[in-house]
Structures are given as C-alpha cells and as structure tokens.
C-alpha cells in the first residue's frame, strides 16, 4: 500500500546512490556497469512519472503552479535524456563520457530537489491518500510490465504539447 510519492522518493534515493557508486568505480568495466543500470533507471523513472504522476498533477495540483511544475519537469527529463544519449557516444571513463554523465547528474540533482520541494508536496496537498495509493499500484505495475525498459521508447517530449494532451 505504497503511495506514489513514497515510491518516487525511493527512486530518488536510488539515483543518489547510483551517482555515488560512479564516484567509487575504478575502471571502465565498473563505470559501464554502474552507469548503464543507472541511466536505464533514470529513463524508466521519467517515463513512469510522465505516464502516471504528471497527468494527475495537472488535474489535481495547485491551479497556479501545476502547469509550471509539469513544464519544468518535462524539460528536466528531456535534459537528462539528452545527457544519457550524449554519454552513449563516448567510451566509459573518457573525458566526453564524464562530461555527459556530469550533465545528467547535475540536471537530475536539480530535478530531484524541485520535485521533492515543490511537486510532491503540491500533489500530497491536492490528492487524497486513496488516489496516491492507487497511483502507487500503477507505478509498481508499470515497473513490473517494463523490466529493463522492455517495450518502452525513450524520447524527448514537447512540454506544451504534453500539458495540452494531459490536462
């Protein structure tokens, strides 16, 4: 009976640990292993938020801020995706790879802070516990239906189009 906001926070903690593991990785093999798992989790998480959380935030969040929060989140997800894609063009551990990974880390850190300080509190205020638990069940089902990203395509989304289609 996890509520979606708790599950999102669990993922956020996993991302922080993943980036810390990169700091400790000592060779290309370790860097690749840690990064590939982390990058995939970041991609799946963004897709899950865009399918499950943000449509409900647009409908139930604060009228003054829900669209702005959603626009910002979609833009953040796009920047993280772009950095992940950029890393694929470089050998793990190379300067170009580290630059792309650092960009993903920076964008992700900013996104997590905004989501934890603005989006999730807004959603908790405007969505009752039953909805949050129902969405938590959808979240878990989504991850179960897409192990290792199976069946998902990861691509940037136009924030304004996303808002129009999900409001």
C-alpha positions in Angstrom: 0.0 0.0 0.0 2.7 2.4 -1.0 1.7 5.8 -2.1 3.2 7.1 -5.3 5.1 9.9 -3.7 6.9 7.4 -1.4 7.8 5.3 -4.4 9.2 8.3 -6.3 11.3 9.2 -3.3 12.6 5.6 -3.2 13.8 6.0 -6.8 15.3 9.4 -6.0 17.4 7.8 -3.2 18.5 5.1 -5.6 19.6 7.7 -8.1 21.7 9.4 -5.5 23.3 6.1 -4.5 23.9 5.3 -8.2 25.8 8.5 -8.8 27.8 7.9 -5.6 28.7 4.4 -6.9 30.1 6.1 -10.1 32.4 8.1 -7.8 33.7 4.9 -6.4 34.0 2.9 -9.7 37.7 2.3 -10.6 37.8 1.1 -14.1 35.8 1.1 -17.4 34.1 -2.1 -16.6 32.8 -0.8 -13.2 31.8 2.5 -14.7 29.9 0.9 -17.5 28.1 -1.5 -15.2 27.0 1.2 -12.8 26.2 3.8 -15.5 24.1 1.5 -17.7 21.9 0.4 -14.8 21.6 4.0 -13.5 20.9 5.5 -16.9 18.2 2.9 -17.6 16.6 3.5 -14.3 16.6 7.3 -14.9 14.9 6.7 -18.3 12.2 4.3 -16.9 11.5 6.6 -14.0 11.0 9.7 -16.2 8.6 7.7 -18.4 6.7 6.4 -15.3 6.3 9.9 -14.0 5.1 11.2 -17.3 2.5 8.5 -17.7 1.3 8.2 -14.1 2.2 11.2 -11.9 2.1 14.3 -14.0 -1.2 13.8 -15.7 -2.8 13.7 -12.3 -0.8 16.6 -11.0 -2.2 18.7 -13.9 -5.7 17.7 -13.0 -5.4 17.9 -9.2 -2.4 20.1 -8.4 -2.5 23.7 -7.4 -4.1 25.6 -10.3 -1.4 28.3 -10.0 1.6 26.0 -10.2 0.7 22.6 -11.7 1.3 23.6 -15.3 4.6 25.3 -14.5 5.8 22.4 -12.4 4.9 20.0 -15.2 6.5 22.1 -17.9 9.7 22.3 -15.8 9.7 18.5 -15.1 9.3 17.6 -18.8 12.1 20.0 -19.7 14.3 18.4 -16.9 13.5 14.9 -18.1 14.5 15.9 -21.7 17.8 17.3 -20.5 18.6 14.1 -18.5 17.7 12.0 -21.6 19.9 14.2 -23.8 22.8 13.8 -21.4 22.3 10.0 -21.3 22.2 9.9 -25.1 25.4 12.0 -25.2 27.2 9.6 -22.9 26.5 6.7 -25.3 28.7 8.4 -27.9 31.8 8.1 -25.7 33.9 5.3 -24.1 33.1 5.0 -20.4 35.6 6.9 -18.3 36.7 9.2 -21.2 36.5 13.0 -20.8 33.5 13.2 -23.1 31.7 10.5 -21.2 32.3 12.1 -17.9 31.1 15.4 -19.3 27.8 13.9 -20.4 27.4 11.9 -17.1 28.1 15.0 -15.1 25.5 16.9 -17.1 23.0 14.1 -16.4 23.9 14.2 -12.7 23.6 18.0 -12.5 20.2 18.0 -14.3 19.0 15.1 -12.2 20.0 16.7 -8.9 18.2 19.9 -9.8 15.2 18.0 -10.9 15.0 15.9 -7.7 15.2 19.0 -5.5 12.5 20.8 -7.4 10.3 17.7 -7.4 10.8 17.0 -3.7 10.3 20.6 -2.6 7.5 21.7 -5.0 5.8 18.9 -7.0 5.4 16.2 -4.4 4.2 18.5 -1.6 1.7 20.1 -4.1 0.4 16.7 -5.1 0.1 15.5 -1.5 -2.0 18.6 -0.7 -4.4 18.1 -3.5 -4.6 14.3 -4.0 -6.3 12.1 -1.3 -4.5 9.1 0.1 -6.6 6.6 -1.9 -5.6 8.2 -5.2 -1.9 8.2 -4.1 -2.1 4.5 -3.2 -3.9 3.7 -6.5 -1.2 5.5 -8.4 1.4 3.7 -6.3 -0.1 0.4 -7.5 0.0 1.7 -11.1 3.7 2.7 -10.6 4.6 -0.8 -9.4 2.7 -2.4 -12.2 4.4 -0.1 -14.7 7.9 -1.2 -13.5 6.8 -4.8 -13.5 5.4 -4.6 -17.1 8.6 -3.0 -18.3 11.6 -4.9 -16.8 14.8 -3.4 -18.1 12.7 -0.9 -20.1 11.1 -3.6 -22.2 8.6 -2.1 -24.6 9.5 1.5 -23.8 11.0 4.0 -26.1 12.8 6.9 -24.6 12.5 10.3 -26.4 12.1 13.9 -25.6 8.7 15.4 -25.3 7.4 18.8 -26.1 6.3 20.3 -22.7 3.5 22.4 -24.0 2.1 19.6 -26.1 2.4 17.2 -23.2 0.4 19.7 -21.0 -2.3 20.1 -23.6 -2.7 16.4 -24.1 -2.7 15.6 -20.4 -4.7 18.4 -18.9 
